C-alpha cells in the first residue's frame, strides 16, 4: 500500500511540475551583436599566390577630431579568387552617433606591411544590423 501511495505522489508531482509555464511577460533577447555582410570584387580574373591575406575592417571616424578607431576586423588567409564574401559581427553598444563608419579592405602579400590591393573607404549609412555591401579592390599606386 505504501508503495502505491509513493508511486501516486510521484506521478502527481511530475504532472504538476510538467504543467509549469513561463510567464507571458517574458521576452526572448536578441543576439548581442549585429552583422554587416558583403562581397569583395576584383575586376581582373586573377588567381593569387597562396600566401596572401585580406583584412576587412569596420572603422569609426570621429567627425570633429577625425580620429579613427578600428571596431572589428576579419582576416581571410589565402583567398584564391573573387568574388569573396565576408561577414563582420559588431557590438551595437560600440556605435557612437557622433562618428561616421566605413569599411576598408586591404590585400597583403606575405611579409609585406603595405597593401598590394586596396579598396576605397566605403562609407556606411546609419548601421541597422543587417547591412550588406559590395566592395571593389583597386591596385595601390
C-alpha positions in Angstrom: 0.0 0.0 0.0 2.8 2.4 0.8 4.5 1.7 -2.5 1.2 2.6 -4.4 0.9 5.8 -2.4 4.5 6.7 -3.1 4.1 6.0 -6.8 0.9 8.0 -6.9 2.5 11.0 -5.2 5.5 10.8 -7.6 3.2 10.8 -10.6 1.1 13.7 -9.4 4.3 15.7 -8.6 5.8 15.1 -12.0 2.5 16.0 -13.7 2.3 19.3 -11.7 6.0 20.1 -12.5 5.3 19.5 -16.2 2.5 22.0 -16.2 4.6 24.9 -15.1 5.0 27.5 -17.8 7.0 30.7 -18.3 5.3 34.0 -17.5 3.7 35.6 -20.6 5.6 38.8 -20.0 9.0 37.3 -20.5 10.8 38.2 -23.7 13.5 36.5 -25.7 16.6 38.6 -26.0 18.1 39.0 -29.4 21.7 38.3 -30.2 24.1 40.7 -28.6 25.8 41.5 -31.9 24.8 42.9 -35.3 26.0 41.9 -38.8 27.4 43.5 -41.9 27.8 41.2 -44.8 29.3 42.0 -48.2 31.1 40.9 -51.3 34.6 41.9 -52.3 35.2 42.1 -56.0 38.4 42.4 -58.1 37.7 43.3 -61.8 40.5 41.1 -63.2 40.4 37.4 -63.3 43.5 36.6 -61.3 44.4 33.7 -59.1 46.6 34.9 -56.2 49.6 33.1 -54.8 48.8 31.0 -51.8 50.4 33.4 -49.3 48.3 36.5 -49.2 45.9 37.8 -46.5 42.9 40.0 -46.8 41.9 42.3 -44.0 38.4 43.7 -43.8 38.0 46.4 -41.2 35.0 48.3 -39.8 36.4 51.7 -38.8 34.7 54.6 -37.0 35.9 58.1 -37.5 35.0 61.0 -35.1 33.5 63.8 -37.2 35.1 66.5 -35.0 38.7 65.2 -34.4 38.9 62.9 -37.4 40.5 60.3 -35.2 39.7 56.7 -36.3 39.0 53.6 -34.3 39.0 50.1 -35.6 35.9 48.3 -34.3 36.1 44.9 -35.9 38.5 43.2 -38.3 38.2 40.0 -40.2 41.3 38.3 -41.8 40.9 35.9 -44.6 44.0 33.9 -45.3 44.9 32.8 -48.9 41.8 33.9 -50.8 42.2 32.2 -54.2 39.7 34.1 -56.4 36.9 36.6 -56.3 34.1 37.4 -55.6 34.8 36.8 -51.9 32.0 37.0 -49.3 32.5 38.3 -45.7 30.6 38.8 -42.5 31.6 41.3 -39.8 30.0 41.0 -36.3 30.0 44.1 -34.2 28.6 45.1 -30.8 25.9 47.8 -31.3 27.0 49.3 -28.0 30.3 50.4 -29.7 28.4 52.5 -32.2 28.5 56.2 -31.4 26.2 58.7 -33.1 28.9 61.4 -33.5 31.0 59.0 -35.6 30.8 58.0 -39.2 31.6 54.4 -40.1 33.2 52.9 -43.1 34.6 49.5 -44.4 38.2 49.3 -45.6 39.6 46.2 -47.4 43.3 45.6 -47.9 45.1 42.6 -49.6 48.7 42.0 -48.4 51.4 39.7 -49.8 53.3 37.6 -47.4 55.8 39.5 -45.3 54.7 43.0 -46.6 53.1 45.7 -44.5 51.9 47.8 -47.3 48.8 46.5 -49.1 49.1 45.2 -52.7 45.4 45.8 -53.4 43.1 48.1 -51.5 39.5 49.4 -51.6 38.3 53.0 -51.3 36.7 53.7 -47.9 33.1 52.5 -48.2 31.1 54.9 -46.1 28.2 53.2 -44.3 24.7 54.6 -43.7 23.5 54.5 -40.1 24.1 50.9 -39.1 20.9 48.8 -38.7 22.5 45.5 -38.1 21.6 43.8 -41.4 23.7 45.8 -43.8 25.0 44.4 -47.0 27.8 45.9 -49.2 29.6 45.5 -52.5 33.3 46.5 -52.4 35.7 46.6 -55.3 39.5 46.3 -54.9 42.0 48.5 -56.8 45.7 48.4 -57.3 47.6 50.6 -54.8 49.8 53.1 -56.6 
